[in-house]
Amino acid sequence: MLAILLFHLGRTVFPFVEEPPAFAVNRPGYMTVFLGEGFPEIGYRHFINGSRVSDVIQMAFTDDAGNLPVYKGIDSCLRSGEALRIVSTDAKVYELERFFVPAGQRMSLGIALHPDTMKVSDWQALPGIGPRLAARIVQDRQKNGDFGEIMAVQRVSGIGPATVKRLRKFF
């Protein structure tokens, strides 16, 4: 009886659809990368840490492995939270765009943030960081160089040890 009740309750929370509900599973030794426009299947994918852009392109285009266009900068390693997009600028010319997924999405997926890759909008996604403080953080990084780690953000006026302690779980 209990099994039948749980089954019916589960169907109301997760009504039958073709695909199960999405959730993030972070696996040690793997990174999460978003494959966007231009890829056969758009969405988040897990790759082994240290994977290069060229590896990801070859895995994504397995059917056309011999006919792949040449891209510049594809031998560099990817980082978790990055996104790739392939844009056709001409019939035979392609441009590969690399960027970081917004901080809010990275936090929902459990992907660690890095203070040197964040924009003002990314800082604002963090609890307790408003638009003025976010702008000061980015201005400080542009003026004085990268932070390297979250502890170094304390050099910005308005951020002390308590704020860093509160934000540390996202980095």
N, C-alpha and C positions, 0 to 999 in steps of 0.2 A: 504494500500500500504506500509506504514511504517512497519507494522508488518511482512509482507512478506519479505521485505528487511532485517530486523533484523534477521529473521529466517535464511535466506540464508547466511548472514554474520556470524552468530553464527555457522552454519554448517561448514564453511571453517576454523574457528578458532578451533572448537571442532568437527571434523568429527565424524560421527556416529560410535561408538564402543559399545561393550557389556556393559562396565562399564563407568560411568561418570568420568570426570577428578578428580584426587585426590586433596584434599586440607585439611589443618589442621583446626580443630575446637576445640579450648580449652574451656572446660566447667568448671566453678567453682565447686570445690568439687571433681574433677576427675583428674586422672593422666594418662599419656600416656606411655605405655610399649610396647616394641617390642618383639613379640614371634617369635623365630627363629626355627632352625633345631630341629626336633623331635616333634613339635606341629602339630596338624592336619591342621591348617590354619596359614601360616606364614604371619606376617605383624604387623602393629601398631594397638593396641587396647586401649580403654579407660576403666579404672577401678576406682572404688570409692577410694578416698584417704584413706590410712590406710590398703588397701588390703594386705594380706599376700601372699607369694609365693604359699602356699598350696591352698588358695582360687582360685588363677589363674589356677593352675593345675587342680583342680576339675572342674572349669568352662570350661576349654579347652577340657577336656576328659570326657564329660558328659555321653557318651555311655559306657565307661569303668570305671565308678566311683568306683565300688567295686573291681576292679582288678589293681588299681594303685600301682606301685612300691613305696617303701618308700625311701625318699630322706632325707639327712641330711641338716639342716639349712633352712627348708622350712617354719618355723613359724615366720620368720622375715618379717618385712614390706618392701614392694617395694617402690622405689622412682621414680618419673617421670623422664623419660629419660633412665631408665634401660632396659636391654635386657636379655632375658632368652633363653637358648639353652639346649636341652636334648640330650646327646650323649650316645649312647649305647657302653659300653666298653666290654660287653660280652652279650650273648644271654639273660641273665636275670638281668644283672647289668647295672644300668643307672647312669650317672653323670649329675648333674644340674650345668650349668655354668651361672654365673651372671656377667654382665659387663655393662658399660655405652655406649650408642650409641655415635659415634663421635660427637664432638661439632658442626660441621657444620650442621649435620642433626638435632640436637636438636634446633639450632638457626632457621633453616627453619621451624620447627614445632612450634616454639614459646615456647619451653620448657626452663625454666630458667636454667642457668648453675650454678655450685657451684665450687668455686676456689679450694676446697680440693679434688675434684674428677677428675681433669683434668690432662691429659698427655701433653707432649711437643707439639704433633701434634694438640691437642685441643686448646692450647693457640695460636698456629700459625694460626688457623682458624679465630681468632679475628682480626679486622682491626687495623693495626699499630703495631702488635706484630710479630716480625721476629724470626728466629730460635735461635739467641743468647739470646735475651731477654726471649723467652719462656723457654730455658734451664735454665737461671738464676732463673726464677720463680719457676720451679720444684725443682732445687737444694736447694733453700732457704726453701721451704716447707719440704724437706727431712731433712735438717740440723736443722731448728728451729721449726718445728712442723706446724700443720695446721694453715691456715689463719682464718678460721671461717666465714669470710665475705669478700667481695670484697675490702672494705676499707683498710683491713690489708695488701693487696698486695703492698701498698705504701712503705712497709719496704724494698722492693727489689730495688736495685740501678737501676735507669732508669725509674721508675714508680712514677709519681707525681700525685697531685690532678687532673690535667687536663686529664691525661690518665684514671684515675679511673672514672671520670665524663663521659668520652666518652664511656667507657665499661659498665657502670652501667646498661644500658638498656638490656644487655644480661644476667644479674644475678638476 
